Amino acid sequence: MSELLREIDSIALFRGVKEKEPLKSLCDFLQKMEPDYSIEEMIDSYGNFCSKLYELRADCDLSAAIWDALVDDMNPYLRFKIDLINNPETANRMSRLMELTATRELDLLTRIGNYSSFDFKNEMYYDGYLPDFRTSHIDLKSRYLRMLESIETEGYGVYKRCNIFRIKDGELCVVKHPDPIRSEDLFCYETQRGKVVDNTRAFCEGKPFADVLLYGDAGTGKSSAVKSSARMFFSKGVRLVELPKQEIGRLPDIIEHLTEIPLKFIIFIDDISFDADDDRIGSLKSVIEGAASGGRKNIVIYATSNRRHMIKETFSARENEVHRSDTIAEQMSLSERFGLRILFEKPNKDTYLEIVRNLLKLRKIKMSEEDMALKAEQFATRSGGRSARTARQFADSL
């Protein structure tokens, strides 16, 4: 065990893994197994190690916990691999020495993950109660090297585990409880959603794509069309980044950061609108304009709005005919920068009832056609009108 501790202490490339759980508490336990420490200190340290492992993994799996730490580790080896993907012609060539070091340290991490609670308890020479844990004997080296080969589709770290992120105070944060909407849960508006899907597919495949503005009546499924499309292409390397309207001014910095990550990102701005003198208009314009010059090959912008032109017109602007024409030109200049503009109109009665009918079928709720039509219409009247959202709320209420 003393030799194992020395080997862990020598880790260089994956030192971040060594300094995180579960290896951090494991090293403390191994140190307490030295003759200088009492049996009480050793037992306490072992209990702390098992406690940390239980916190990390409900299955109490040491090998899997080390893998989780390894996937999340932004180490020099991974950085060089990413740089090689992003800049194949100018990236620094990785030395054979670094490759050899990575192989040896991954072998070591695999070996550590193969230890069982029996192995440790057998070295402690203590007959009292000691907690147990398990190991799934993951070949960490093989799995990690496979991850690097498919990094452009499967991602790494949080990008491997999560598909939706949000910008908060300029930082990229994981959305812990994302909207579970899928394309199979959406009905009608097939033409509109088909355009979003086709554009996202072209984006994935490296073909020409467009920034997209989805506009029209509230509750018609604009946001759901974007989120379900992103979910559909998760295995192709697409990740969704929700950008609140108040963060639009940070957009150039966010794009600069995402450009260095070898995945595909949809920057999603929901329910967008501006006052005519809003400084954020210029930031959004310049970023969308940059797409035409090939400035962001791995980033596309999808925005939703209840109005096509996004910029609110005031009564004072209407008073002066010259001012009014300038305002209209300003409104048009922003929306027309989106290469694809898709209209979502409020559904008529037949479309609304078709959505309700499919939702009830999906939820396995049985109701006569006459009863369904009557109650769905009554619900729409009380809720302010027909929409896909109203249909979903009606189905939920049942």
Residue pairs with C-beta under 8 A, 6 or more apart in sequence:
1 30
1 33
1 120
1 123
2 30
2 33
2 34
4 30
4 112
5 27
5 30
5 31
7 108
8 18
8 23
8 26
8 27
8 30
8 108
8 112
9 18
9 27
11 17
11 18
11 105
11 108
12 101
12 105
13 75
13 76
13 77
13 98
13 101
13 102
13 105
14 70
14 73
14 75
14 77
14 102
14 105
14 106
14 109
15 75
16 69
16 73
16 74
16 75
17 23
17 66
17 69
17 70
17 73
17 75
17 109
18 24
18 27
20 69
20 72
20 73
21 52
21 53
21 55
21 56
21 65
21 69
22 49
22 52
22 53
22 56
22 62
22 65
22 66
22 69
23 66
23 69
23 112
24 52
25 45
25 48
25 49
25 51
25 52
25 53
26 49
26 112
28 45
28 48
28 49
29 42
29 45
29 46
29 48
29 49
29 120
31 37
31 45
32 41
32 42
32 44
32 45
32 46
33 42
33 123
33 124
39 124
39 126
42 124
42 126
43 124
43 126
43 128
43 130
46 120
46 124
46 130
46 131
47 130
47 131
50 60
50 117
50 131
50 132
50 133
53 60
53 62
53 65
53 133
54 60
54 133
56 65
56 68
57 64
57 65
57 68
59 134
60 132
60 133
60 134
61 133
61 134
61 135
61 136
62 112
62 113
62 115
62 116
62 133
62 134
62 135
63 113
63 114
63 135
63 136
63 137
63 138
63 140
64 113
64 136
64 138
66 109
66 112
66 113
66 138
66 140
67 113
67 138
67 140
67 143
70 109
70 140
70 144
71 147
71 156
71 157
71 160
71 161
72 157
72 158
73 157
74 157
76 98
77 98
77 102
78 148
78 156
80 91
80 92
80 94
80 98
81 94
81 148
81 151
82 151
82 156
82 260
82 261
82 262
83 91
83 92
84 91
84 94
85 151
85 152
85 262
86 260
86 262
103 141
106 140
106 141
106 144
106 145
107 141
109 140
109 141
110 138
110 139
110 140
110 141
113 135
113 137
113 138
113 140
114 135
114 137
115 135
116 133
116 134
116 135
117 130
117 131
117 132
117 133
117 134
118 132
121 130
124 130
147 154
147 156
147 160
148 156
151 262
152 237
152 262
152 263
153 235
153 236
153 237
154 160
154 235
154 237
155 237
155 239
155 263
158 165
158 174
159 239
159 261
159 263
162 174
162 175
162 178
162 239
163 178
163 230
163 231
163 234
163 238
163 239
163 240
164 174
164 175
164 178
164 179
164 227
164 230
164 239
164 240
164 241
164 242
165 172
165 173
165 174
165 175
165 239
165 240
165 241
165 242
166 172
166 173
166 175
166 241
166 242
166 243
166 244
167 173
167 241
167 242
167 243
167 244
167 247
167 250
167 254
168 244
168 247
170 247
170 250
170 253
170 254
172 241
172 254
172 257
175 242
178 227
179 224
179 227
181 224
181 227
181 228
181 231
182 228
182 231
182 232
183 193
183 197
183 228
183 229
183 231
183 232
185 224
185 228
185 362
186 193
186 221
186 224
186 225
186 228
186 388
187 354
187 355
187 358
187 359
187 388
188 347
188 351
188 354
188 355
188 388
189 220
189 221
189 225
189 344
189 388
192 214
192 225
192 342
192 343
192 344
193 221
193 225
193 228
193 229
195 212
195 340
195 342
196 212
196 214
196 225
196 226
196 229
196 302
196 342
197 229
197 232
199 209
199 210
199 212
199 300
199 340
200 209
200 229
200 230
200 232
200 233
200 238
200 266
200 300
201 233
202 208
202 209
203 209
203 238
203 264
203 266
203 300
204 233
204 236
204 237
204 238
204 264
206 297
209 300
210 291
210 300
210 338
210 339
210 340
211 288
211 291
211 300
211 301
211 302
211 303
211 337
211 338
211 339
211 340
212 226
212 300
212 301
212 302
212 303
212 338
212 339
212 340
212 341
212 342
213 303
213 304
213 305
213 308
213 310
213 335
213 338
213 340
213 341
213 342
214 222
214 225
214 226
214 302
214 303
214 304
214 305
214 342
214 344
215 222
215 304
215 305
215 306
215 307
215 308
215 335
215 341
215 342
215 343
215 344
216 222
216 306
216 343
216 344
216 345
216 346
217 306
217 344
217 345
217 346
217 387
218 306
218 387
218 389
219 387
219 388
219 389
219 390
220 344
220 345
220 346
220 347
220 387
220 388
220 389
221 344
221 388
221 389
222 304
222 344
223 268
223 270
223 271
223 304
224 388
225 344
226 240
226 266
226 268
226 302
226 304
227 240
227 268
229 266
230 238
230 239
230 240
230 266
230 268
231 240
233 264
236 264
237 263
237 264
238 263
238 264
238 265
238 266
239 263
239 264
239 265
239 266
240 265
240 266
240 268
241 254
241 258
241 265
241 266
241 267
241 268
242 268
242 270
243 251
243 254
243 267
243 268
243 269
245 269
245 271
245 272
245 273
245 280
247 254
248 269
248 280
248 283
248 284
249 279
249 280
249 283
251 267
251 283
251 284
251 287
252 283
252 286
252 287
254 267
255 267
255 287
255 290
255 296
255 299
258 265
258 267
258 298
258 299
259 296
259 298
259 299
261 298
262 298
263 298
264 298
264 299
264 300
265 298
265 299
265 300
266 299
266 300
266 301
266 302
267 299
267 300
267 301
267 302
268 301
268 302
268 303
269 284
269 301
269 302
269 303
269 304
270 303
270 304
271 304
271 305
271 306
272 303
272 304
272 305
272 310
273 305
273 306
273 307
273 310
273 311
273 312
274 280
274 281
274 310
274 311
274 312
274 334
275 311
275 312
276 311
276 312
276 313
276 314
276 317
276 327
276 330
278 311
281 311
281 330
281 334
284 334
285 333
285 334
285 337
287 296
287 301
288 301
288 337
288 338
289 337
290 296
291 300
291 301
291 339
301 338
303 310
303 338
308 335
308 341
308 343
309 331
309 332
309 334
309 335
310 331
310 334
310 335
311 327
311 330
311 331
311 334
313 327
313 328
313 331
316 323
317 323
317 324
317 327
318 324
335 341
346 385
346 386
346 387
347 355
347 386
347 387
347 388
348 386
349 377
349 386
352 376
352 380
352 386
352 387
352 390
352 391
353 372
353 373
353 376
355 388
355 391
355 392
356 372
356 376
356 391
356 394
356 395
357 372
359 391
359 392
359 394
359 395
360 366
360 367
360 372
360 395
360 398
363 395
363 398
365 395
365 398
367 375
367 398
375 394
376 391
376 394
379 390
379 393
379 394
379 397
380 386
380 387
380 390
380 394
383 390
383 393
383 394
384 390
